[in-house]
Amino acid sequence: MSEAGAGQSYGRQLNRVYRAYVAGFIVFILTLSWLESLGLSREAIGLIFLLSTVALYAGIGIISRTTDPVEYYVAGRRIPAVYNGMATAADWMSAASFIGLAGTLYLQGYNGLAFVLGWTGGYCLVSLLLAPYLRRFGGFTIPDFLGERYGGHWPRMMGVFASVLCSFTYVVAQLYGVGLIASRLTGLAFELGVFLGLGGMLICSFLGGMRAVTWTQVAQYLVMLVAFLLPVAWLSVKQTGSPLPQLVYGQQLERVSARERELARDPRELEVMSLYRHQADLLRSKLENPSAALAQDRALAQLWLDDLRQLPAAPEDIATAERALYQLPRDEAGARRLWRRELEEAESKMLPLGGMPPHARPYAGDPDGNAAQRLEFESSRLNFLALVFCLMVGTASLPHVLARYYTVPDVKAARNSVAWTLFFIALVYFTAPALAVLVKHEILYQLVGTRIDQLPAWVSAWSRVDASLIHFKDINADGRLQFNELSLGSDVIMLASAEIAGLPFVISGLVAAGALAAALSTADGLLLTMANALSHDLYFKMVDPSASTARRVTLTKVVLLMMALIAAYIAALKPADILFLVSAAFSLAASAFFPALVLGIFWKRATGPAAAAGMLAGLGLTIYYVATTQPWLRSLFGLSGPVQLWWGVDPISAGVFGVPLGFAVILLVSWLTPPPSPEAQALVERLRSPG
């Protein structure tokens, strides 16, 4: 049979397999819905979802196991474009995209569209500048390309270092999402959920490499698609009667904007804002002398407890007083951290809409206002554009995404894969803004004003999972919930969407399973990228070129296991929010790879020393800026004093400095060093040849 005929036969076989998978998935959901109607508990449903999905992905890994290096590293280079597009979309649609994007749009409104524009726009750069040329090169990894194009060990070493750094940062965020979802599904401890999800993920990538990861990601994408679209469509029907949320987005946005204007003038909201303003003043005075303030708080709490014991008061009142005394900070440093966090919240709650911008307003500030408002507007617009730039260039530079284009049969399939990837991502991304508006409509019209003792069950359920996801405080003691008394984390908007829509818990379990699939699919690709870089590029290409095939694949599996365990441990510490970790990875990848890859493909004069210097300079500047301006990292490194932002650019967009520096250094050093070897220049000509 010819190669084309074999490819068509392979494609038909895949179509049959995944049609059967979709049918089985529908039967599975309907069966669980029937069992829920018969009284199956939520805990049991959650456990079934978690164990069945993890078992499914692990099963695919077992069936696809291989020791062939071409199969293990690049899935045999025979993945059809449509399936590679689906797998790339799953690889791409991380926990941040699935869980955090709708929440970011909810909290930031118009400004959150920077993520949609940046992430989708990045695939235009992939299609035009990178994917076809990397497939024509035909290697295994991105450091592989850098090593062959530039020659010498330094460009390859920098590629390995940057791949591990970017991928490790990214994978920690995915494992954090796994723990969050598993704890909500089953009630397990967050840390146990991290390692439970890790087990299923490892079986897949450990045994079958890229082949197993590819077919797992296709299955995961189908779960994600249904899990994302179903609650949004139901919310849309509930509010407007239309099952197409994209078509009613504008209508609901107008209603949300009208309600926001009402709340900005509501007397109860103004009362809450005033109380938070007073609380902020008290916290500022405490922070002026935290040692004395802590001693006074402890003395008052002890006095209250002693008085209750002497009365004697009810046992529950005494227990409350004991808990209040126990929860006081242990030392001055702890008091400072707590009060600064509370002050930050109070300063946002003393503003209209809890400090959130009106949903439809582009940028903060006012271009026609006073000097301070104009400055705020310019800063907001600058950060919007900087973030779009970093996400676009970062998308075009992520090693685990670019490696997917090594798995298709030829250059044409690589281009088609990018088009399919955009299509499959757009199915979700065009819906995320609508979900944010529909949830905000539900909060503003249904939740705000509700009696505290009549709040929906999902509010208390999610607050028990993690107080940072949702919490509220009846600060004006009127027994009703005001908008400024409610705090929602970005991650809860998607995870709780089915419960907010009033759907059965089976659909909530499906959403959680979709989020789990998003986190696991990306984590699989990231772990494989790190393991391949360390075993193939560092060990095989630089340490022991004579290593046998079996030894190389075995070493890859060992490295994969080690990196997974380290990442899981760090994720269990809850280091920072998902979205920042992922966005930092984009700036790091953009600064490290984009200049070296683009100039390596389109400029024959780019040299190896220049590439290594440019990667080091761009990556180093980005790391420095993030480490000195991001609050969590500043506290980690013990940095104090005021944050010095360059031109007001937020740390999430640090790549806006690293990418231009990388280009400048490569251009300058290339002109100061001897031209590349004839072999390197011939490689560039081959990559750009039309054949």
Secondary structure by P-SEA (a helix, b strand, c coil): ccaaaaaaaaaaaaaaaaaaaaaaaaaaaaaaaaaaaacccaaaaaaaaaaaaaaaaaaaaaaaccccccccccccccccaaaaaaaaaaaaccccccccaaaaaaacccccaaaaaaaaaaaaaaacccaaaaaaaccccaaaaaaaaccccaaaaaaaaaaaaaaaaaaaaaaaaaaaaaaaaccccaaaaaaaaaaaaaaaaaccaaaaaaaaaaaaaaaaaaaacaaaaaaaaacccccccccaaaaaaaaaaaaaaaaaacaaaaaaaaaaaaaaaaaaaaaacaaaaaaaaaaaaaaaaaaaaaacccaaaaaaaaaaaaaccccaaaaaaaaaaaaaaaaaaaccccccccccccccccccccaaaaaaaaaaaaaaaaaaaaaaaaaaccccccccccccccaaaaaaaaaaaaaaaaacccaaaaaaaaaaaaaaccccccccccccaaaaaaaaaccccbbbbcccccccccccccccccccccccccccccccaaaaaaaaaaaaaaaaaaaaaaaaaaaaaaccccccccccccccaaaaaaaaaaaaaaaaaaaaaaaaaccccaaaaaaaaaaaaaaccaaaaaaacccccccaaaaaaaaaaaaaaaaaaaaaccaaaaaaacccccccccccccccccaaaaaaaaaaaaaaaaaacccccaaaaaaaaaaaccc
